[in-house]
């Protein structure tokens, strides 16, 4: 089953690395064990229904910056073949030469073929991995991310960008700063997400969030390589249209 809300699926990011962004729907994250995430609920096993939703979102793409980001509550491998073909066709039609996707660590060996599907058409592909933190013990014991590697440099092989998650009990100013610096040293871009209340048992820690806003945010707010989402809808997609 899929989520019962009506999310916004197209938006334009005008700050830091300007690009269009679409939130598509796939057949479901194959990991689905991250303890903090209920984003994976936005899925359906009905490929035709997914394609109808995805086509509606993709038809809004204008190519205004020549860059397009695709998110879909999982990995690009969860998108149906028709959707992937439509993404490539729209990029060629709209002169979009840079595509951004998300991918879980478990699919890393599949990435070359998916990259080639687009790069063979002259489209550069950037892949973002959700690591959340480079503290491997915390990441796997508390968050259950499913990344069986501790070396950030090895994790970064095959990926271009990284997502981090802050605002969790046990995180400190030093750990958050180290995560950002490690991300910048090993990836082209870093996207920081702050934990927000959702349906999982993992809750945001107000004191950690306050520490981030006071001691971390001012130093990275204007860094062109660091996106910071104070709310998970700050990119303009995912919001309930009725709210």
Secondary structure, DSSP 8 states (H G I E B T S, - for coil): ---SS-B--EEEE-SSS-EEEEE--BS--S----TT--GGGSB-S-HHHHHHHHHHHHTT---SSSEEEEE-SS-GGGS-HHHHHHHHHHHHHTT--EEEEE--GGGGGGHHHHHHHHHTTT-EEEEEEEEE-S-HHHHHHTS--------HHHHHTT--EEEEEE--TT--HHHHHHHHHHHHHHSSEEEEEE----SSS----HHHHHHIIIIIHHHHTT-TTEEEESSTTTTS-S-BTT-
